[in-house]
Amino acid sequence: MSADQPKRLNKYISDTGFCSRREADKLIEQKRVTINDKQPELGTKVNPGDKVKVDGKVIGAVAEDKSDRVYIVYNKPIGITCTTERHVKGNIIDAIKHKERIFPIGRLDKPSEGLILLTSDGDIVNKILRAENAHDKEYEVTVNQPVSPRLLQKMAKGVPILGTVTKPCTLKPRGKFSFNIILTQGLNRQIRRMCEFLGYEVTKLKRTRIMHITLGNLRPGQWRNLTTQELKQLNDAVKHSRKTASK
């Protein structure tokens, strides 16, 4: 989309890095957004030269080449909550203390740890989060009893949780009580629920990779910027992704 074309209001807001597109819809519904000092409807388009405000403050358009966006890798410690709500104790934004306004791409449960991406680029968030894009996510899982071949086989084929059957996935034993799993979907507390269905309890869960991006030497609580090469590969990987869910 070129700079001289109209853009849907929620996309305009999310592209600035102010919040996600879904959160932008909530702001619009709550009448906290104006275009040229008038209340817009959901689905309203922003035209070049329009002045968009949230809570009375102007939200500026972003550079088309994304040179002003932030992309970081964070090793989330156990106990940090993946929310931008600053009133939530232990929220991820206060934990990182980045000078730019950023938000997480997806979630990691509070009791889980490991790799999560954060960005100010709302466009890439929407592309990555679509389940049909099937991006790999790798985890190290520790459970409360010895890992059996049956557990690995059943989980690899798919198990019934949340009214569906999980997609086939790849598993590899790591130790007596642990294994690696690679998922291409992200159902709510998916790994914990899969293990629970088969009679196991997850005692430790750590995400180590999303697509080509790994934790590397990051210790819990540390973060780093994506490298130029990582960002190029990320943009290439999601280039043909659908930005919106199928109707």
C-alpha positions as CSV (number, residue, x, y, z in Angstrom):
1,M,0.0,0.0,0.0
2,S,1.5,3.3,-1.0
3,A,1.6,6.4,1.1
4,D,-1.1,8.2,-1.0
5,Q,-3.8,5.6,-0.6
6,P,-6.5,5.5,2.1
7,K,-5.9,3.0,4.9
8,R,-8.4,1.4,7.3
9,L,-8.3,3.2,10.6
10,N,-7.5,0.2,12.8
11,K,-4.6,-0.7,10.4
12,Y,-3.4,2.9,10.5
13,I,-3.3,2.9,14.3
14,S,-1.6,-0.5,14.5
15,D,1.0,0.3,11.9
16,T,2.2,3.2,14.0
17,G,3.0,0.8,16.8
18,F,0.4,2.3,19.2
19,C,-1.3,-1.0,19.7
20,S,-2.5,-4.1,17.8
21,R,-5.3,-3.9,15.3
22,R,-7.7,-5.7,17.6
23,E,-6.9,-3.2,20.4
24,A,-7.4,-0.3,17.9
25,D,-10.9,-1.6,17.2
26,K,-11.7,-1.4,20.9
27,L,-10.4,2.2,21.1
28,I,-12.6,3.1,18.2
29,E,-15.6,1.4,19.8
30,Q,-14.9,3.3,23.1
31,K,-14.9,6.6,21.1
32,R,-11.4,7.4,22.1
33,V,-10.3,7.9,18.5
34,T,-11.0,10.9,16.2
35,I,-10.2,11.7,12.6
36,N,-10.0,15.4,12.0
37,D,-11.6,15.8,15.4
38,K,-14.7,13.8,14.4
39,Q,-15.9,10.4,15.8
40,P,-15.3,7.7,13.2
41,E,-17.1,4.4,12.7
42,L,-15.4,1.0,12.6
43,G,-14.0,0.4,9.1
44,T,-13.5,4.1,8.4
45,K,-10.6,4.9,6.0
46,V,-7.8,7.4,6.8
47,N,-6.8,9.6,3.9
48,P,-3.5,11.3,3.3
49,G,-3.5,14.5,5.4
50,D,-6.1,13.3,7.9
51,K,-5.2,13.9,11.5
52,V,-5.8,10.9,13.7
53,K,-5.9,11.3,17.5
54,V,-6.2,8.8,20.4
55,D,-7.4,10.3,23.7
56,G,-6.7,13.7,22.1
57,K,-3.1,13.0,21.1
58,V,-2.0,12.9,17.5
59,I,-0.9,9.5,16.2
60,G,1.6,10.2,13.4
61,A,1.9,8.0,10.2
62,V,4.9,5.8,10.0
63,A,7.7,5.5,7.4
64,E,6.8,3.3,4.5
65,D,10.2,1.6,4.5
66,K,9.7,0.5,8.2
67,S,13.0,2.2,9.1
68,D,11.3,3.6,12.2
69,R,10.0,0.3,13.5
70,V,11.4,-1.7,16.4
71,Y,11.8,-5.5,16.4
72,I,13.2,-7.3,19.5
73,V,13.8,-10.8,20.8
74,Y,13.1,-11.2,24.6
75,N,13.9,-14.1,26.8
76,K,10.7,-13.9,29.0
77,P,11.3,-15.1,32.6
78,I,8.7,-17.2,34.4
79,G,6.2,-14.8,36.1
80,I,6.1,-12.1,33.5
81,T,2.6,-11.6,31.9
82,C,2.4,-10.9,28.1
83,T,0.1,-7.9,28.3
84,T,0.5,-4.3,27.4
85,E,-1.9,-3.4,30.3
86,R,0.4,-1.4,32.5
87,H,-1.8,-1.8,35.6
88,V,-1.1,-5.6,35.5
89,K,1.7,-6.4,37.9
90,G,4.7,-8.0,36.2
91,N,3.5,-6.9,32.7
92,I,6.0,-7.5,29.8
93,I,6.2,-3.8,28.9
94,D,7.4,-2.7,32.3
95,A,9.8,-5.6,32.4
96,I,11.6,-4.7,29.2
97,K,11.5,-0.9,29.7
98,H,12.0,-0.1,26.0
99,K,11.9,3.6,25.1
100,E,9.6,2.9,22.1
101,R,6.0,1.8,22.3
102,I,6.1,-1.9,21.6
103,F,3.8,-4.9,22.0
104,P,4.3,-8.7,22.0
105,I,3.6,-10.9,19.0
106,G,1.5,-13.6,20.4
107,R,1.7,-14.9,24.0
108,L,3.7,-17.0,26.4
109,D,1.9,-18.2,29.5
110,K,2.9,-16.6,32.8
111,P,4.4,-19.9,34.1
112,S,6.3,-20.4,30.8
113,E,9.6,-18.9,29.8
114,G,11.6,-18.3,26.7
115,L,11.5,-16.5,23.3
116,I,8.9,-13.9,22.5
117,L,9.1,-11.3,19.8
118,L,8.0,-7.7,20.4
119,T,7.6,-4.9,17.8
120,S,6.1,-1.5,17.0
121,D,5.1,-2.9,13.6
122,G,1.4,-3.7,13.7
123,D,1.4,-5.0,10.1
124,I,3.8,-7.8,10.8
125,V,2.0,-8.8,14.0
126,N,-1.2,-9.5,12.0
127,K,0.6,-11.6,9.4
128,I,2.5,-13.7,11.9
129,L,-0.5,-14.4,14.1
130,R,-2.6,-16.1,11.4
131,A,-2.7,-19.8,12.1
132,E,-2.8,-20.7,8.4
133,N,0.6,-19.3,8.0
134,A,2.0,-22.3,9.8
135,H,5.2,-20.8,11.3
136,D,7.3,-23.2,13.4
137,K,7.6,-22.6,17.1
138,E,10.0,-24.9,19.1
139,Y,9.8,-25.7,22.8
140,E,11.7,-27.6,25.5
141,V,9.1,-29.4,27.7
142,T,9.8,-31.0,31.1
143,V,7.1,-33.3,32.6
144,N,6.4,-34.9,36.0
145,Q,7.0,-38.5,35.0
146,P,9.3,-40.4,32.6
147,V,8.6,-39.6,28.9
148,S,7.2,-42.7,27.2
149,P,7.2,-43.6,23.5
150,R,3.4,-43.6,23.7
151,L,3.4,-39.9,24.8
152,L,5.6,-38.8,21.9
153,Q,3.6,-40.8,19.4
154,K,0.2,-39.7,20.5
155,M,1.2,-36.0,20.7
156,A,2.9,-36.2,17.3
157,K,-0.3,-37.5,15.7
158,G,-2.6,-35.0,17.4
159,V,-4.8,-35.1,20.5
160,P,-8.3,-33.7,21.2
161,I,-8.3,-30.5,23.1
162,L,-10.6,-27.4,23.1
163,G,-13.1,-29.0,20.8
164,T,-10.6,-29.8,18.1
165,V,-7.7,-32.1,17.3
166,T,-4.2,-30.7,17.4
167,K,-2.3,-30.6,14.1
168,P,0.5,-33.2,13.6
169,C,3.7,-32.0,15.1
170,T,7.3,-33.1,15.6
171,L,8.7,-34.4,18.9
172,K,12.1,-35.6,20.0
173,P,13.1,-36.9,23.4
174,R,15.7,-34.8,25.3
175,G,16.0,-36.7,28.6
176,K,14.2,-39.0,30.9
177,F,11.6,-36.3,31.8
178,S,11.9,-33.9,28.9
179,F,11.4,-33.6,25.1
180,N,11.4,-31.0,22.3
181,I,8.3,-30.2,20.4
182,I,7.8,-28.1,17.2
183,L,4.3,-26.7,16.7
184,T,2.8,-24.8,13.8
185,Q,-0.3,-23.7,15.7
186,G,-0.9,-21.9,19.0
187,L,-4.0,-23.0,20.8
188,N,-4.5,-21.7,24.3
189,R,-2.1,-23.5,26.7
190,Q,-1.7,-26.1,23.9
191,I,1.3,-28.1,25.1
192,R,0.1,-28.2,28.7
193,R,-3.4,-29.3,27.6
194,M,-1.9,-32.0,25.3
195,C,0.2,-33.4,28.1
196,E,-2.7,-33.3,30.5
197,F,-4.9,-35.2,28.1
198,L,-2.3,-38.0,28.1
199,G,-1.9,-38.0,31.9
200,Y,1.2,-35.8,32.3
201,E,1.8,-32.5,34.0
202,V,4.2,-29.9,32.5
203,T,6.6,-28.7,35.2
204,K,8.7,-26.5,32.9
205,L,8.0,-25.0,29.5
206,K,10.5,-23.0,27.5
207,R,10.2,-21.6,23.9
208,T,13.6,-21.6,22.2
209,R,12.7,-20.7,18.6
210,I,10.1,-19.0,16.4
211,M,10.7,-19.7,12.7
212,H,14.5,-18.9,12.1
213,I,14.8,-16.8,15.2
214,T,16.4,-18.4,18.3
215,L,17.2,-17.3,21.9
216,G,21.0,-17.7,21.4
217,N,22.9,-16.6,24.5
218,L,20.1,-14.4,25.9
219,R,19.6,-15.0,29.6
220,P,16.1,-14.8,31.2
221,G,15.1,-11.1,31.3
222,Q,17.5,-10.0,28.5
223,W,16.5,-8.8,25.1
224,R,18.2,-7.8,21.8
225,N,17.2,-6.2,18.5
226,L,16.6,-8.5,15.5
227,T,19.6,-8.6,13.2
228,T,19.3,-7.2,9.7
229,Q,19.4,-10.7,8.3
230,E,16.8,-12.0,10.8
231,L,14.5,-9.1,9.9
232,K,14.9,-9.7,6.2
233,Q,14.1,-13.4,6.6
234,L,11.1,-12.6,8.8
235,N,9.7,-10.2,6.2
236,D,10.3,-12.8,3.4
237,A,8.6,-15.5,5.4
238,V,5.4,-13.5,5.9
239,K,5.4,-11.7,2.6
240,H,2.5,-13.7,1.2
241,S,0.7,-14.2,4.5
242,R,-2.9,-13.2,4.8
243,K,-3.2,-10.1,7.0
244,T,-6.8,-10.8,8.0
245,A,-8.6,-14.0,8.9
246,S,-10.8,-15.7,6.4
247,K,-14.5,-14.9,6.6
